[in-house]
């Protein structure tokens, strides 16, 4: 298994050091588990520093989840010579009736 913290080092501009270390613990535990992923299972499969209370603290930490995939792509996928185009569409689907069924 590759060193998770080495791969996640590029996330350091977007995450403080403590939540980054906790994220590494969660990722390593999830990669080791099979079947259902629960908080108890994560705390059992994570190594030192991955207690149930630590995982609960990590889950209550506010992170910019939209920014993190960009940091990963910028470091590991994109080439320095490539350009990047991002787009989005704002779509609103109107309600089909006047009341909700039931």
Buried (B, 14 or more C-beta within 10 A) or exposed (E): EEEBBEBBEBBEEBBEEEBBBBBBBBBBBEEBBEEEEEEEBBBEBBEEEBEEEBBEEBEEEEBEEEEBEBBBEEEEEEEEEEEEEEEEEEEEEEEEEEEEEE
